[in-house]
């Protein structure tokens, strides 16, 4: 598998780097804060683009890229309950409670800029 790149618009690059490396096991590739940094976990490279980055410039029609929304990275975990407890203890806030479906269990929480992250435990 090749590396997959995902770009998130963030309000504070240093806060985003600290969040992803401390709580989710990403490692820092490069940091050009306050404009940009990139972190990786396995084959996922997350591009963290701050207000001073080219990715944050307005579109020709005037729309401004902003953090948030519902598209998200999806991280597979072995023990969802343990991960939720660990992240709750670290003070992270979740968008919902754990949801169970035919494929497994999931929960959503936000990074410091409001970008969603899904933790997913596949059904056994």
VMD Tcl script that builds the backbone (N, CA, C; Angstrom):
set m [mol new atoms 372]
animate dup $m
set s [atomselect $m all]
$s set {name element resname resid chain x y z} {
  {N N UNK 1 A 0.846 -1.179 0.000}
  {CA C UNK 1 A 0.000 0.000 0.000}
  {C C UNK 1 A 0.887 1.236 0.000}
  {N N UNK 2 A 0.475 2.264 -0.717}
  {CA C UNK 2 A 1.208 3.515 -0.722}
  {C C UNK 2 A 0.630 4.461 0.311}
  {N N UNK 3 A 1.401 5.489 0.619}
  {CA C UNK 3 A 0.958 6.469 1.595}
  {C C UNK 3 A -0.277 7.202 1.086}
  {N N UNK 4 A -1.236 7.397 1.970}
  {CA C UNK 4 A -2.436 8.174 1.675}
  {C C UNK 4 A -2.287 9.510 2.381}
  {N N UNK 5 A -2.487 10.606 1.641}
  {CA C UNK 5 A -2.390 11.947 2.204}
  {C C UNK 5 A -3.777 12.530 2.400}
  {N N UNK 6 A -4.021 13.094 3.575}
  {CA C UNK 6 A -5.271 13.783 3.878}
  {C C UNK 6 A -4.893 15.153 4.414}
  {N N UNK 7 A -5.562 16.205 3.921}
  {CA C UNK 7 A -5.295 17.554 4.406}
  {C C UNK 7 A -6.414 18.001 5.331}
  {N N UNK 8 A -6.033 18.506 6.497}
  {CA C UNK 8 A -6.959 19.129 7.421}
  {C C UNK 8 A -6.551 20.591 7.568}
  {N N UNK 9 A -7.525 21.476 7.468}
  {CA C UNK 9 A -7.316 22.874 7.788}
  {C C UNK 9 A -7.398 22.985 9.306}
  {N N UNK 10 A -6.397 23.611 9.929}
  {CA C UNK 10 A -6.375 23.740 11.381}
  {C C UNK 10 A -6.194 25.202 11.770}
  {N N UNK 11 A -6.635 25.529 12.963}
  {CA C UNK 11 A -6.503 26.897 13.463}
  {C C UNK 11 A -5.124 27.153 14.063}
  {N N UNK 12 A -4.488 26.110 14.616}
  {CA C UNK 12 A -3.204 26.243 15.290}
  {C C UNK 12 A -2.380 24.997 14.977}
  {N N UNK 13 A -1.356 25.161 14.155}
  {CA C UNK 13 A -0.551 24.023 13.702}
  {C C UNK 13 A 0.134 23.326 14.876}
  {N N UNK 14 A 0.733 24.087 15.783}
  {CA C UNK 14 A 1.434 23.462 16.916}
  {C C UNK 14 A 0.478 22.675 17.810}
  {N N UNK 15 A -0.717 23.212 18.048}
  {CA C UNK 15 A -1.715 22.490 18.855}
  {C C UNK 15 A -2.142 21.203 18.150}
  {N N UNK 16 A -2.287 21.244 16.828}
  {CA C UNK 16 A -2.674 20.058 16.068}
  {C C UNK 16 A -1.572 18.999 16.123}
  {N N UNK 17 A -0.318 19.411 15.956}
  {CA C UNK 17 A 0.798 18.464 16.034}
  {C C UNK 17 A 0.822 17.801 17.411}
  {N N UNK 18 A 0.707 18.601 18.460}
  {CA C UNK 18 A 0.712 18.040 19.815}
  {C C UNK 18 A -0.426 17.050 20.006}
  {N N UNK 19 A -1.613 17.386 19.513}
  {CA C UNK 19 A -2.787 16.524 19.646}
  {C C UNK 19 A -2.565 15.180 18.956}
  {N N UNK 20 A -2.179 15.194 17.696}
  {CA C UNK 20 A -2.041 13.949 16.936}
  {C C UNK 20 A -0.884 13.089 17.427}
  {N N UNK 21 A 0.213 13.716 17.846}
  {CA C UNK 21 A 1.344 12.921 18.315}
  {C C UNK 21 A 1.131 12.407 19.738}
  {N N UNK 22 A 0.512 13.195 20.592}
  {CA C UNK 22 A 0.305 12.790 21.985}
  {C C UNK 22 A -0.813 11.772 22.145}
  {N N UNK 23 A -1.935 11.995 21.471}
  {CA C UNK 23 A -3.121 11.178 21.722}
  {C C UNK 23 A -3.347 10.044 20.737}
  {N N UNK 24 A -2.835 10.168 19.503}
  {CA C UNK 24 A -3.221 9.196 18.477}
  {C C UNK 24 A -2.055 8.445 17.840}
  {N N UNK 25 A -0.861 8.584 18.368}
  {CA C UNK 25 A 0.263 7.778 17.898}
  {C C UNK 25 A 0.862 8.198 16.570}
  {N N UNK 26 A 0.617 9.429 16.131}
  {CA C UNK 26 A 1.264 9.932 14.917}
  {C C UNK 26 A 2.677 10.377 15.266}
  {N N UNK 27 A 3.576 10.388 14.278}
  {CA C UNK 27 A 4.906 10.954 14.483}
  {C C UNK 27 A 5.083 12.141 13.534}
  {N N UNK 28 A 5.883 13.088 13.971}
  {CA C UNK 28 A 6.112 14.314 13.215}
  {C C UNK 28 A 7.039 14.049 12.040}
  {N N UNK 29 A 6.634 14.514 10.861}
  {CA C UNK 29 A 7.505 14.465 9.680}
  {C C UNK 29 A 8.217 15.802 9.537}
  {N N UNK 30 A 7.433 16.887 9.499}
  {CA C UNK 30 A 8.033 18.224 9.405}
  {C C UNK 30 A 7.104 19.231 10.048}
  {N N UNK 31 A 7.701 20.361 10.475}
  {CA C UNK 31 A 6.902 21.396 11.118}
  {C C UNK 31 A 7.396 22.759 10.647}
  {N N UNK 32 A 6.556 23.461 9.908}
  {CA C UNK 32 A 6.836 24.822 9.452}
  {C C UNK 32 A 5.763 25.746 10.025}
  {N N UNK 33 A 5.454 25.537 11.319}
  {CA C UNK 33 A 4.429 26.346 11.990}
  {C C UNK 33 A 4.836 27.814 11.915}
  {N N UNK 34 A 3.874 28.689 11.793}
  {CA C UNK 34 A 2.449 28.469 12.004}
  {C C UNK 34 A 1.678 28.078 10.751}
  {N N UNK 35 A 2.369 27.927 9.608}
  {CA C UNK 35 A 1.651 27.668 8.358}
  {C C UNK 35 A 1.315 26.199 8.131}
  {N N UNK 36 A 2.231 25.287 8.441}
  {CA C UNK 36 A 2.057 23.910 7.991}
  {C C UNK 36 A 2.894 22.950 8.826}
  {N N UNK 37 A 2.395 21.726 8.963}
  {CA C UNK 37 A 3.163 20.590 9.487}
  {C C UNK 37 A 2.553 19.333 8.892}
  {N N UNK 38 A 3.319 18.255 8.906}
  {CA C UNK 38 A 2.736 16.972 8.531}
  {C C UNK 38 A 3.178 15.917 9.527}
  {N N UNK 39 A 2.229 15.020 9.815}
  {CA C UNK 39 A 2.426 13.924 10.745}
  {C C UNK 39 A 1.991 12.644 10.053}
  {N N UNK 40 A 2.460 11.502 10.550}
  {CA C UNK 40 A 2.103 10.231 9.913}
  {C C UNK 40 A 1.829 9.174 10.956}
  {N N UNK 41 A 0.979 8.251 10.546}
  {CA C UNK 41 A 0.674 7.050 11.329}
  {C C UNK 41 A 0.481 5.949 10.310}
  {N N UNK 42 A 1.384 4.983 10.299}
  {CA C UNK 42 A 1.314 3.932 9.287}
  {C C UNK 42 A 1.392 4.540 7.901}
  {N N UNK 43 A 0.445 4.191 7.046}
  {CA C UNK 43 A 0.422 4.690 5.670}
  {C C UNK 43 A -0.391 5.968 5.503}
  {N N UNK 44 A -0.777 6.603 6.613}
  {CA C UNK 44 A -1.541 7.845 6.556}
  {C C UNK 44 A -0.638 9.025 6.873}
  {N N UNK 45 A -0.548 9.951 5.951}
  {CA C UNK 45 A 0.170 11.217 6.162}
  {C C UNK 45 A -0.879 12.309 6.264}
  {N N UNK 46 A -0.917 12.981 7.399}
  {CA C UNK 46 A -1.899 14.021 7.657}
  {C C UNK 46 A -1.225 15.378 7.495}
  {N N UNK 47 A -1.739 16.165 6.554}
  {CA C UNK 47 A -1.214 17.494 6.265}
  {C C UNK 47 A -2.008 18.496 7.083}
  {N N UNK 48 A -1.355 19.194 7.981}
  {CA C UNK 48 A -2.002 20.133 8.892}
  {C C UNK 48 A -1.716 21.542 8.395}
  {N N UNK 49 A -2.715 22.158 7.778}
  {CA C UNK 49 A -2.545 23.454 7.130}
  {C C UNK 49 A -3.169 24.557 7.969}
  {N N UNK 50 A -2.326 25.473 8.457}
  {CA C UNK 50 A -2.771 26.572 9.292}
  {C C UNK 50 A -3.254 27.756 8.474}
  {N N UNK 51 A -3.686 28.821 9.159}
  {CA C UNK 51 A -4.227 30.005 8.478}
  {C C UNK 51 A -3.261 30.637 7.472}
  {N N UNK 52 A -1.955 30.497 7.675}
  {CA C UNK 52 A -0.985 31.090 6.759}
  {C C UNK 52 A -0.590 30.201 5.599}
  {N N UNK 53 A -1.186 29.037 5.471}
  {CA C UNK 53 A -0.815 28.109 4.396}
  {C C UNK 53 A -1.540 28.437 3.098}
  {N N UNK 54 A -0.992 27.942 2.007}
  {CA C UNK 54 A -1.653 28.153 0.714}
  {C C UNK 54 A -3.005 27.450 0.659}
  {N N UNK 55 A -3.156 26.326 1.383}
  {CA C UNK 55 A -4.423 25.592 1.383}
  {C C UNK 55 A -5.545 26.355 2.067}
  {N N UNK 56 A -5.200 27.352 2.880}
  {CA C UNK 56 A -6.213 28.114 3.610}
  {C C UNK 56 A -6.647 29.378 2.873}
  {N N UNK 57 A -6.097 29.618 1.680}
  {CA C UNK 57 A -6.464 30.816 0.922}
  {C C UNK 57 A -7.891 30.694 0.393}
  {N N UNK 58 A -8.593 31.824 0.295}
  {CA C UNK 58 A -9.967 31.794 -0.215}
  {C C UNK 58 A -10.036 31.263 -1.650}
  {N N UNK 59 A -11.157 30.649 -1.975}
  {CA C UNK 59 A -11.421 30.188 -3.332}
  {C C UNK 59 A -11.812 31.390 -4.201}
  {N N UNK 60 A -11.751 31.228 -5.532}
  {CA C UNK 60 A -12.119 32.347 -6.411}
  {C C UNK 60 A -13.525 32.893 -6.159}
  {N N UNK 61 A -14.442 32.040 -5.673}
  {CA C UNK 61 A -15.808 32.509 -5.424}
  {C C UNK 61 A -15.969 33.124 -4.034}
  {N N UNK 62 A -14.866 33.226 -3.269}
  {CA C UNK 62 A -14.898 33.856 -1.963}
  {C C UNK 62 A -15.022 32.905 -0.785}
  {N N UNK 63 A -15.338 31.636 -1.039}
  {CA C UNK 63 A -15.441 30.690 0.080}
  {C C UNK 63 A -14.082 30.525 0.748}
  {N N UNK 64 A -14.091 30.416 2.064}
  {CA C UNK 64 A -12.866 30.281 2.854}
  {C C UNK 64 A -12.767 28.866 3.396}
  {N N UNK 65 A -11.667 28.147 3.152}
  {CA C UNK 65 A -11.500 26.834 3.761}
  {C C UNK 65 A -11.464 26.965 5.289}
  {N N UNK 66 A -12.238 26.127 5.965}
  {CA C UNK 66 A -12.300 26.156 7.428}
  {C C UNK 66 A -12.273 24.724 7.957}
  {N N UNK 67 A -11.852 24.546 9.212}
  {CA C UNK 67 A -11.871 23.214 9.810}
  {C C UNK 67 A -13.290 22.724 10.047}
  {N N UNK 68 A -13.402 21.440 10.298}
  {CA C UNK 68 A -14.684 20.860 10.700}
  {C C UNK 68 A -15.357 20.087 9.597}
  {N N UNK 69 A -16.655 19.960 9.697}
  {CA C UNK 69 A -17.416 19.172 8.729}
  {C C UNK 69 A -17.596 17.752 9.210}
  {N N UNK 70 A -17.887 16.854 8.278}
  {CA C UNK 70 A -18.146 15.463 8.638}
  {C C UNK 70 A -17.220 14.469 7.965}
  {N N UNK 71 A -16.524 14.863 6.901}
  {CA C UNK 71 A -15.509 13.974 6.351}
  {C C UNK 71 A -14.431 13.810 7.407}
  {N N UNK 72 A -13.873 12.618 7.512}
  {CA C UNK 72 A -12.970 12.374 8.626}
  {C C UNK 72 A -11.985 11.261 8.328}
  {N N UNK 73 A -10.902 11.258 9.122}
  {CA C UNK 73 A -10.024 10.103 9.085}
  {C C UNK 73 A -10.658 9.033 9.961}
  {N N UNK 74 A -10.364 7.806 9.631}
  {CA C UNK 74 A -10.994 6.641 10.246}
  {C C UNK 74 A -9.848 5.781 10.771}
  {N N UNK 75 A -9.708 5.694 12.077}
  {CA C UNK 75 A -8.625 4.931 12.681}
  {C C UNK 75 A -9.176 3.660 13.307}
  {N N UNK 76 A -8.621 2.532 12.912}
  {CA C UNK 76 A -9.063 1.237 13.442}
  {C C UNK 76 A -8.331 0.962 14.751}
  {N N UNK 77 A -9.088 0.549 15.760}
  {CA C UNK 77 A -8.533 0.222 17.068}
  {C C UNK 77 A -8.974 -1.183 17.467}
  {N N UNK 78 A -8.201 -1.805 18.347}
  {CA C UNK 78 A -8.535 -3.158 18.798}
  {C C UNK 78 A -9.520 -3.161 19.952}
  {N N UNK 79 A -9.447 -2.138 20.815}
  {CA C UNK 79 A -10.302 -2.085 22.001}
  {C C UNK 79 A -10.882 -0.677 22.113}
  {N N UNK 80 A -12.053 -0.475 21.524}
  {CA C UNK 80 A -12.666 0.854 21.484}
  {C C UNK 80 A -12.945 1.393 22.883}
  {N N UNK 81 A -13.451 0.549 23.763}
  {CA C UNK 81 A -13.761 1.010 25.117}
  {C C UNK 81 A -12.517 1.540 25.826}
  {N N UNK 82 A -11.405 0.833 25.694}
  {CA C UNK 82 A -10.160 1.265 26.334}
  {C C UNK 82 A -9.671 2.585 25.735}
  {N N UNK 83 A -9.763 2.735 24.409}
  {CA C UNK 83 A -9.329 3.977 23.764}
  {C C UNK 83 A -10.200 5.149 24.194}
  {N N UNK 84 A -11.507 4.931 24.262}
  {CA C UNK 84 A -12.421 5.997 24.692}
  {C C UNK 84 A -12.107 6.396 26.128}
  {N N UNK 85 A -11.892 5.437 27.005}
  {CA C UNK 85 A -11.563 5.739 28.401}
  {C C UNK 85 A -10.255 6.518 28.494}
  {N N UNK 86 A -9.259 6.113 27.721}
  {CA C UNK 86 A -7.958 6.791 27.735}
  {C C UNK 86 A -8.090 8.237 27.264}
  {N N UNK 87 A -8.837 8.441 26.196}
  {CA C UNK 87 A -8.987 9.788 25.633}
  {C C UNK 87 A -9.890 10.660 26.506}
  {N N UNK 88 A -10.920 10.074 27.111}
  {CA C UNK 88 A -11.746 10.816 28.071}
  {C C UNK 88 A -10.873 11.300 29.234}
  {N N UNK 89 A -10.022 10.416 29.742}
  {CA C UNK 89 A -9.145 10.763 30.862}
  {C C UNK 89 A -8.186 11.892 30.496}
  {N N UNK 90 A -7.840 11.984 29.214}
  {CA C UNK 90 A -6.951 13.051 28.740}
  {C C UNK 90 A -7.705 14.351 28.473}
  {N N UNK 91 A -9.033 14.325 28.690}
  {CA C UNK 91 A -9.827 15.542 28.540}
  {C C UNK 91 A -10.419 15.771 27.167}
  {N N UNK 92 A -10.338 14.790 26.273}
  {CA C UNK 92 A -10.923 14.956 24.942}
  {C C UNK 92 A -12.436 14.846 25.016}
  {N N UNK 93 A -13.108 15.588 24.136}
  {CA C UNK 93 A -14.573 15.594 24.105}
  {C C UNK 93 A -15.050 14.883 22.841}
  {N N UNK 94 A -16.066 14.072 23.018}
  {CA C UNK 94 A -16.603 13.275 21.920}
  {C C UNK 94 A -17.868 13.913 21.369}
  {N N UNK 95 A -18.135 13.706 20.075}
  {CA C UNK 95 A -19.349 14.207 19.432}
  {C C UNK 95 A -20.557 13.351 19.782}
  {N N UNK 96 A -20.322 12.084 20.081}
  {CA C UNK 96 A -21.426 11.154 20.310}
  {C C UNK 96 A -20.972 10.061 21.269}
  {N N UNK 97 A -21.867 9.151 21.557}
  {CA C UNK 97 A -21.531 7.945 22.304}
  {C C UNK 97 A -21.170 6.866 21.292}
  {N N UNK 98 A -20.650 5.763 21.769}
  {CA C UNK 98 A -20.307 4.654 20.882}
  {C C UNK 98 A -21.563 4.154 20.173}
  {N N UNK 99 A -21.446 3.968 18.871}
  {CA C UNK 99 A -22.533 3.469 18.028}
  {C C UNK 99 A -22.140 2.082 17.536}
  {N N UNK 100 A -23.066 1.143 17.624}
  {CA C UNK 100 A -22.814 -0.216 17.150}
  {C C UNK 100 A -23.629 -0.479 15.900}
  {N N UNK 101 A -22.971 -1.014 14.885}
  {CA C UNK 101 A -23.636 -1.363 13.632}
  {C C UNK 101 A -23.195 -2.740 13.182}
  {N N UNK 102 A -23.628 -3.158 11.999}
  {CA C UNK 102 A -23.309 -4.505 11.537}
  {C C UNK 102 A -21.817 -4.738 11.303}
  {N N UNK 103 A -21.074 -3.677 11.007}
  {CA C UNK 103 A -19.646 -3.836 10.723}
  {C C UNK 103 A -18.743 -3.648 11.920}
  {N N UNK 104 A -19.302 -3.102 13.016}
  {CA C UNK 104 A -18.473 -2.867 14.191}
  {C C UNK 104 A -19.001 -1.716 15.015}
  {N N UNK 105 A -18.111 -1.124 15.809}
  {CA C UNK 105 A -18.484 -0.046 16.727}
  {C C UNK 105 A -17.626 1.174 16.414}
  {N N UNK 106 A -18.210 2.365 16.596}
  {CA C UNK 106 A -17.474 3.580 16.278}
  {C C UNK 106 A -17.878 4.723 17.193}
  {N N UNK 107 A -17.008 5.731 17.238}
  {CA C UNK 107 A -17.270 6.965 17.976}
  {C C UNK 107 A -16.518 8.096 17.286}
  {N N UNK 108 A -17.042 9.318 17.412}
  {CA C UNK 108 A -16.417 10.485 16.795}
  {C C UNK 108 A -15.980 11.483 17.858}
  {N N UNK 109 A -14.816 12.098 17.626}
  {CA C UNK 109 A -14.343 13.201 18.454}
  {C C UNK 109 A -13.609 14.172 17.553}
  {N N UNK 110 A -13.298 15.345 18.097}
  {CA C UNK 110 A -12.692 16.408 17.300}
  {C C UNK 110 A -11.254 16.671 17.702}
  {N N UNK 111 A -10.457 17.106 16.705}
  {CA C UNK 111 A -9.126 17.620 17.021}
  {C C UNK 111 A -9.289 19.043 17.552}
  {N N UNK 112 A -8.214 19.731 17.945}
  {CA C UNK 112 A -8.370 21.060 18.537}
  {C C UNK 112 A -9.037 22.096 17.633}
  {N N UNK 113 A -9.066 21.871 16.320}
  {CA C UNK 113 A -9.696 22.817 15.397}
  {C C UNK 113 A -11.111 22.428 15.010}
  {N N UNK 114 A -11.604 21.288 15.490}
  {CA C UNK 114 A -12.955 20.837 15.168}
  {C C UNK 114 A -13.033 19.862 14.014}
  {N N UNK 115 A -11.888 19.325 13.548}
  {CA C UNK 115 A -11.897 18.303 12.504}
  {C C UNK 115 A -12.228 16.957 13.136}
  {N N UNK 116 A -13.180 16.217 12.571}
  {CA C UNK 116 A -13.593 14.956 13.193}
  {C C UNK 116 A -12.622 13.815 12.940}
  {N N UNK 117 A -12.575 12.919 13.910}
  {CA C UNK 117 A -11.794 11.686 13.847}
  {C C UNK 117 A -12.725 10.570 14.288}
  {N N UNK 118 A -12.697 9.482 13.559}
  {CA C UNK 118 A -13.505 8.316 13.925}
  {C C UNK 118 A -12.594 7.212 14.417}
  {N N UNK 119 A -12.906 6.671 15.588}
  {CA C UNK 119 A -12.276 5.455 16.060}
  {C C UNK 119 A -13.245 4.324 15.757}
  {N N UNK 120 A -12.740 3.241 15.190}
  {CA C UNK 120 A -13.595 2.139 14.738}
  {C C UNK 120 A -13.003 0.813 15.180}
  {N N UNK 121 A -13.850 -0.007 15.798}
  {CA C UNK 121 A -13.470 -1.362 16.159}
  {C C UNK 121 A -14.312 -2.320 15.323}
  {N N UNK 122 A -13.682 -3.053 14.398}
  {CA C UNK 122 A -14.450 -3.968 13.542}
  {C C UNK 122 A -15.141 -5.056 14.365}
  {N N UNK 123 A -16.277 -5.514 13.859}
  {CA C UNK 123 A -16.977 -6.638 14.484}
  {C C UNK 123 A -16.072 -7.863 14.420}
  {N N UNK 124 A -16.186 -8.681 15.423}
  {CA C UNK 124 A -15.330 -9.881 15.462}
  {C C UNK 124 A -16.000 -11.049 14.818}
}
mol reanalyze $m
mol bondsrecalc $m
mol representation Tube
mol addrep $m
